[in-house]
Amino acid sequence: MSIEIRNTSNEVVTAIDDGNIESASTSINLFGKGTETYLKEINENFYALLENFASKTAPTNPVVGQVWYAKKGTNLVQVKGTGYNYQRGTSGNHRYLKIGSSTIAVKQRRGIALVIFGNNFSSSIKSIGYYDTYGSNAARTQLARKLATVKENEMFVMLSFDAIGTNTELNKRMDSLKSQAWHKVKGRNRYPYTAIGTGKFGIISEDLQDPGAKTHSFAQVAFTDLEAKKGMGSHTALTHVVNSDGTITIQAKNDNILSWNGDSWGLSATTIDGKSLTELRSYILSGVDLSVKFDTTGGTVNGSVILKNELQPKKDIIPTGNEIQDLGSPTKKYKSIHLSADKSIYMGVGKEFNKNSFVYTVEKETDSVTNVPAGSLILNRATGEAIVKKANFKASTANNTFRKLSQDSKYAAVIGGNNYNFKGDKGIWMGSWRHGRIQKITISTPSNATLFGNMRVGGHSAGCSDATRGLSFHQHNYSGIQYMTISTPMNAVNFGRFYGGWSGAAASDGTRAVVFGGRYHYSISHYVLFATPMNSVKNGDLGTTAHWNAAVSDGSKAIFDRGRMDQNNNQFRYVTISTPANAIYFGK
């Protein structure tokens, strides 16, 4: 007969025949009925349980929840790294690598030395590489890629000399190796640095000192071999103290208590990756750069705070005062909005668009606004415009972007900004028949025109502006384009050659100017871009003829008539200014 042994989940873990002692299913001895000699085994069971299987080697046949007191290994590896400022010019400045009582020869070359071993430190060295990470960005990348080749059953040591540096790829590689210190390396400097690690566990012991500390870095581990069940892992790292005479005193950490989860031995609740909770707290706080630390009772933060996750205030956030900002005018664009002390403002959650949101921003005029809630204020960061989406809004392709919605008076209201920057305060004429004077008025105040400047020649020219520059196309007997800057009185300057005719009509969207028809080029439109002087380019065919005509624009479409050609066929046609195309029939 046999007896069944069950765990606390009522699962059968083994069956023991009468008279037998079973040790294959657990880490202790289990006894069958009628076993004659068992006193020794029972006492060993009790002792193993009492000491939690204290050993450098893990218990055999562990069960879920079993605790192992993991002792440190007995082999000691010591690594010293140096910077330029420590004992310069003396032998004490030299880095070294010691395994037990043996010293491994490492050359004193600037940068990081990387030594890769086989499956334990007493095996032969597989490679030693020297990387001038201070003087060469290529060397930093080479070091990162060499570290990526370390196999799971290999060990490595890193030690500095003179000065080191880093780059993005090396930072990412050190993060993947679970470095707790490398993130403090900023650019290039004389940091002393050392690290010991394995391909399986990453960095298990490291030390980084400040460039001006005038000391060295020191790291060490004690190990049995690379197998996790033999005690190799983050918990084997040791600490040290540098004495006043420069000697080093080893301070071994307490052996770790590990537990079996069914797959592997894990660290106890008092340690994470070999660090105690106290050490982790110090490490985390070292990365928080606050001039005044704060706790749950309050405090002051001086400087910027960057959040990578949500901020969930428990009470109102109250500003210290009110501020009025110009949301947009012919001369100003909005900067920022400050909250009133006695009003509320609800901010959304980016592209998810919370229904209680009040203010949204777009980066450019083609950004979608379809999902912005009705009643919201939408600010265009590029132009300084502000619009409100009306409550009766109905989405369509005609109003799905900021620009389209700003031009849709049925579903939006412009409350600030300067739509296409057209609504300026000056009106300017660039010449007329046979005289080349440029004249201006101030639109808000009735007055006579005053001299602004002179053109090369006057004539029946078409003109338009982007609120910064004014353009005149094809003056009398001069097939050129002239421009001036509206803000400052000046004479016109050559912009480029115009391949259309005189007495056409022009319109603009603030970026592109299009000229329709003109003498000898009755059925063609041409365009230029305001930003850069250029010759005109064909925009498209008009589908009719136009001369001495007129054109208007809403900032998106331009509509023109046929002018003196309109006597027998009265019609309007249009183009979308932003895209070269043939004109389309609009109406009569």
PyMOL commands that set and color helices and strands:
alter all, ss='L'
color gray80, all
select helices_A, chain A and resi 39-50+91-93+137-147+168-176+182-184+228-230+234-236+277-286+350-352+402-406+419-421+564-567
alter helices_A, ss='H'
color red, helices_A
select strands_A, chain A and resi 2-6+12-17+21-22+30-31+67-70+75-81+96-99+102-104+111-117+125-131+155-161+164-165+188-189+193-198+202-208+217-223+239-242+248-251+256-260+265-267+271-272+275-276+359-362+377-380+386-389+412-416+426-432+435-442+450-454+462-465+469-475+478-485+493-497+505-508+512-516+524-529+537-541+551-553+557-560+572-576+584-587
alter strands_A, ss='S'
color yellow, strands_A
deselect
rebuild
show_as cartoon
